Amino acid sequence: MSLSESSIEPATVVCAGIVVADHLCTPIEHLPSAGELVMAEDLVLNIGGCASNAAMDLARLGIRASVCGRVGEDAFGKFVVETLSAGGVDCRSLAIDRTRATSQTLIVNVKGQDRRFIHSFGANRGLSARDLDAALTASTRILYVGGYLILPGLEAEALAEVFRRARSQGTLTVLDVATPGPGQYLRHLRPVLPETDVFLPNTDEADLILGESDPLRQALAFRDLGAKRVVVTKGEHGAIAVSDRICVDVGTFPIEFVDGSGGGDAFDAGYIAGLLDDRDEIGCLTLASAIGASCVRAVGTTAGVFTRDEAEEFLAKHRLRVNPIQPR
């Protein structure tokens, strides 16, 4: 179930981390009571997980991306590999775990409410820093890790060392996290953030990590912990971005919301695409916001994401609000 064709060009971006088979419903009127049947217009099987989503989104933007992760030797693992391959993603670093099932998530969409998730961890448990090392090549311009903090095999010191070696060869490091509930997360970030070029948490994750609810203070705290650029996303309220050069509050683009699944990963992919284009920080934020907005137009994590031409056409017609702010 893996790709091994030597003719495939090396990936420009390695997307490592969570790989999932998602089961989704189109938005329903309400959650069913015990024994009740609620009708959905459609039920969707799709790939999911931070690494898979970002790689698929980058491929839609015309960027060579590979996925580094693990799936089980089962029907859902086969589906994930076939879907990613059909989307133009290099799956040669997607390993088959013969002792664990493919990770799966049940996503329940209710009209006017945030999504609900039921998750089985599965093969993601086995991903380690050795997998990342093996996926990197001399052609890798960006190493993206998504879903850090819920990957028990990806130890902090080992990840920091992978990031350190990657940066020494000119590869940019981009980090996103997942925090399912309260926990001692900061100790896993302290070694890694000084080797992180771009850190992209959302404000809810940052609150669980820091015990701080203000997005600006969150961003400043992560910058002080060593991350070179920090973007704290706030869903429909935009994002706060902080680095040595800028401190800004950015808005969102107008879009018809259908399903928020994968929106954060699409934002990450847009930011990465901006880095590859050598855009400045505002340019990266603008492209990231457009790609993130496009994702929520359709059910599933990648179905609505803009192609490169669609993104450029959209950006020609819309402007992103960018307000400089003073750190406090």
Secondary structure, 3 states (H helix, E strand, C coil): CCCCCCCCCCCCEEEEECCEEEEEECCECCCCCCCCCCCCCCEEEEEECHHHHHHHHHHHCCCCEEEEEEEECCHHHHHHHHHHHHCCCECCCEEEECCCCCCEEEEECECCCCCEEEEECHHHHHCCHHHHHHHCCCCCCEEEEEEECCCCCCCHHHHHHHHHHHHHCCCEEEEEECCCCCCCCHHHHCCCHHHCCEECCEHHHHHHHHCCCCHHHHHHHHHHCCCCEEEEECHHHCEEEEECCCEEEECCCCCCCCCCCCHHHHHHHHHHHHHHCCCCHHHHHHHHHHHHHHHCCCCCCCCCCCCHHHHHHHHHHCCCCEEECCCC
